[in-house]
């Protein structure tokens, strides 16, 4: 039986068929009308097929039981199945993940209520994400439009993950910079006090406690800088197997008693260009994280392995930092535990600052691992499932460049010297601390609160400073422009740049501009004197 709606959809014949032609029987007239309708339907079907095959996305026609009754070539390619194999199969056979999900409910509602829906699904079989949009057919069934959105989704997830981390990185870097300036005053003055204080002085122990607390605070700022920076501080060629062996005693002492640590380290590894302090911190974080994942009611083990891995394409289960890894040779450090494991929700958040699954957890946690990897142009793979433990594999590029070198070392027992030093810093406490420290070792010191004041003093001073201690980040006129102008005034002037930020960045950015050396904040009085003497050398005694 044909419904009224169906009758209305039959196209009207042209006028010439409206009346029966002379000499034509009633049955012949009906046949002519039907043939014309069939011609029109065939033309419409050919046009639909032409449009279907011209589109770059998949179209599928489903019957009332969600069986494939038609599809275009793009759908065959997307589903990686021939047309003949797909016809008659159900949508649920191609996307079993939809069964029992909200998507199945939406699709059935679209079929029964004759409404369009837009949904998203992840295919476990194909490891791809798809947008699915339905359009009810005029009679029964659905026209389904499917678009592969995997690439766009990955980009959005990466941007969504990167943007807040970039913002937090800027904040962390700014906090570390200001905090380091305060620590220069604390550590510098405390170290001076210890140098002049008798061993028996009862206040000495209090000053030593201040130094220890300040050094711990300085380590915290280094973690913040490692998180904020996209580069490592001063680097050198490292054998990661030897690096892990060097801290084995610390590892064994740090892990809980229920965790047994085993080393499987490959000998004669290619070197990586890395900062030992940051990589020590990275490895310790991963090992402690693995040991603490072992439930308190049983014993377990953490296995640390090293080796070489070739990367030629996209890395599965990886968290690239600032994009994927280029093809090449990489040294890996793998930390595997047989602990509780993690679900997908937890894995998605483990590198977020301050995220923890432990009741007593706090701090930056694995976020510092992410920061160190950014600094070393590395990546990390994470493999884990509930009840199956976790494996973290860090990948670091094999070194291809010469190691950066600093100034010649100076004995810490012979730091005295002479000469005029200009200290330029916008923080008063830093200037006063540097002045007191250098005067303690025999130097004459003048101060400037910014770059413009430094240039004015440099030009007006009867006695030209033998050396300038120059802060990188200052208002009015920063360190970079001040350095350039100083070199214009006196090309052979010796300048030590100082900052809480990355030493490697300073050497790379300013080394070619005539910087003599770099001193990272915070520093002790002895460290400042040693760096000044290493730059001035014999000139300090003659100035």
Rosetta blueprint (number, residue, H / E / L):
1 X L
2 X L
3 X L
4 X H
5 X H
6 X H
7 X H
8 X H
9 X L
10 X L
11 X L
12 X L
13 X L
14 X L
15 X H
16 X H
17 X H
18 X L
19 X L
20 X L
21 X L
22 X L
23 X L
24 X L
25 X L
26 X H
27 X H
28 X H
29 X H
30 X H
31 X H
32 X H
33 X H
34 X H
35 X H
36 X H
37 X H
38 X H
39 X H
40 X H
41 X H
42 X H
43 X H
44 X H
45 X H
46 X H
47 X H
48 X H
49 X H
50 X H
51 X H
52 X H
53 X H
54 X H
55 X L
56 X L
57 X L
58 X E
59 X E
60 X E
61 X E
62 X E
63 X L
64 X L
65 X L
66 X L
67 X E
68 X E
69 X E
70 X E
71 X E
72 X L
73 X H
74 X H
75 X H
76 X H
77 X H
78 X H
79 X H
80 X L
81 X L
82 X L
83 X H
84 X H
85 X H
86 X H
87 X L
88 X L
89 X L
90 X E
91 X H
92 X H
93 X H
94 X H
95 X L
96 X H
97 X H
98 X H
99 X L
100 X L
101 X L
102 X H
103 X H
104 X H
105 X H
106 X H
107 X H
108 X H
109 X H
110 X H
111 X H
112 X H
113 X H
114 X L
115 X L
116 X L
117 X L
118 X E
119 X E
120 X E
121 X E
122 X E
123 X E
124 X L
125 X L
126 X L
127 X L
128 X E
129 X E
130 X E
131 X E
132 X E
133 X E
134 X E
135 X E
136 X E
137 X L
138 X L
139 X L
140 X L
141 X L
142 X E
143 X E
144 X E
145 X E
146 X E
147 X E
148 X E
149 X L
150 X H
151 X H
152 X H
153 X H
154 X H
155 X H
156 X H
157 X H
158 X H
159 X H
160 X H
161 X H
162 X H
163 X H
164 X H
165 X H
166 X H
167 X H
168 X H
169 X H
170 X H
171 X H
172 X H
173 X H
174 X H
175 X H
176 X H
177 X H
178 X H
179 X H
180 X H
181 X H
182 X H
183 X H
184 X H
185 X H
186 X H
187 X H
188 X H
189 X H
190 X H
191 X H
192 X H
193 X H
194 X H
195 X H
196 X H
197 X L
198 X L
199 X L
200 X L
201 X L
202 X L
203 X L
204 X H
205 X H
206 X H
207 X H
208 X H
209 X H
210 X H
211 X H
212 X H
213 X H
214 X H
215 X H
216 X H
217 X H
218 X H
219 X H
220 X H
221 X H
222 X H
223 X H
224 X H
225 X H
226 X H
227 X H
228 X H
229 X L
230 X L
231 X L
232 X L
233 X L
234 X L
235 X L
236 X E
237 X E
238 X E
239 X L
240 X H
241 X H
242 X H
243 X H
244 X H
245 X H
246 X H
247 X L
248 X H
249 X H
250 X H
251 X H
252 X H
253 X H
254 X H
255 X L
256 X L
257 X L
258 X L
259 X E
260 X E
261 X E
262 X E
263 X E
264 X E
265 X L
266 X L
267 X L
268 X L
269 X L
270 X L
271 X L
272 X E
273 X E
274 X E
275 X L
276 X H
277 X H
278 X H
279 X H
280 X H
281 X H
282 X H
283 X H
284 X H
285 X H
286 X H
287 X H
288 X H
289 X H
290 X H
291 X H
292 X H
293 X L
294 X L
295 X L
296 X L
297 X L
298 X L
299 X L
300 X E
301 X E
302 X E
303 X E
304 X E
305 X E
306 X E
307 X E
308 X E
309 X E
310 X E
311 X E
312 X L
313 X L
314 X L
315 X L
316 X L
317 X L
318 X E
319 X E
320 X E
321 X L
322 X L
323 X L
324 X L
325 X L
326 X L
327 X L
328 X E
329 X E
330 X E
331 X E
332 X E
333 X E
334 X E
335 X E
336 X E
337 X E
338 X L
339 X L
340 X L
341 X L
342 X L
343 X L
344 X H
345 X H
346 X H
347 X H
348 X L
349 X L
350 X L
351 X L
352 X L
353 X L
354 X L
355 X L
356 X L
357 X L
358 X L
359 X L
360 X L
361 X L
362 X L
363 X L
364 X L
365 X L
366 X L
367 X H
368 X H
369 X H
370 X H
371 X H
372 X H
373 X H
374 X H
375 X H
376 X L
377 X L
378 X L
379 X E
380 X E
381 X E
382 X E
383 X E
384 X E
385 X L
386 X L
387 X L
388 X L
389 X L
390 X E
391 X E
392 X E
393 X E
394 X E
395 X E
396 X E
397 X E
398 X E
399 X L
400 X L
401 X L
402 X L
403 X L
404 X L
405 X L
406 X L
407 X L
408 X L
409 X L
410 X L
411 X L
412 X L
413 X L
414 X L
415 X L
416 X L
417 X L
418 X L
419 X L
420 X E
421 X E
422 X E
423 X E
424 X E
425 X L
426 X L
427 X L
428 X H
429 X H
430 X H
431 X H
432 X H
433 X H
434 X H
435 X H
436 X H
437 X H
438 X H
439 X H
440 X H
441 X L
442 X L
443 X L
444 X E
445 X E
446 X E
447 X E
448 X E
449 X L
450 X L
451 X H
452 X H
453 X H
454 X H
455 X H
456 X H
457 X H
458 X H
459 X H
460 X H
461 X L
462 X L
463 X L
464 X L
465 X L
466 X L
467 X E
468 X E
469 X E
470 X E
471 X E
472 X L
473 X L
474 X L
475 X L
476 X L
477 X L
478 X L
479 X H
480 X H
481 X H
482 X H
483 X H
484 X H
485 X H
486 X H
487 X H
488 X H
489 X H
490 X L
491 X L
492 X L
493 X L
494 X E
495 X E
496 X E
497 X E
498 X E
499 X E
500 X L
501 X L
502 X L
503 X H
504 X H
505 X H
506 X H
507 X H
508 X H
509 X H
510 X H
511 X H
512 X H
513 X H
514 X L
515 X L
516 X L
517 X E
518 X E
519 X E
520 X E
521 X L
522 X L
523 X L
524 X L
525 X H
526 X H
527 X H
528 X H
529 X H
530 X H
531 X H
532 X H
533 X H
534 X H
535 X H
536 X H
537 X L
538 X L
539 X H
540 X H
541 X H
542 X H
543 X L
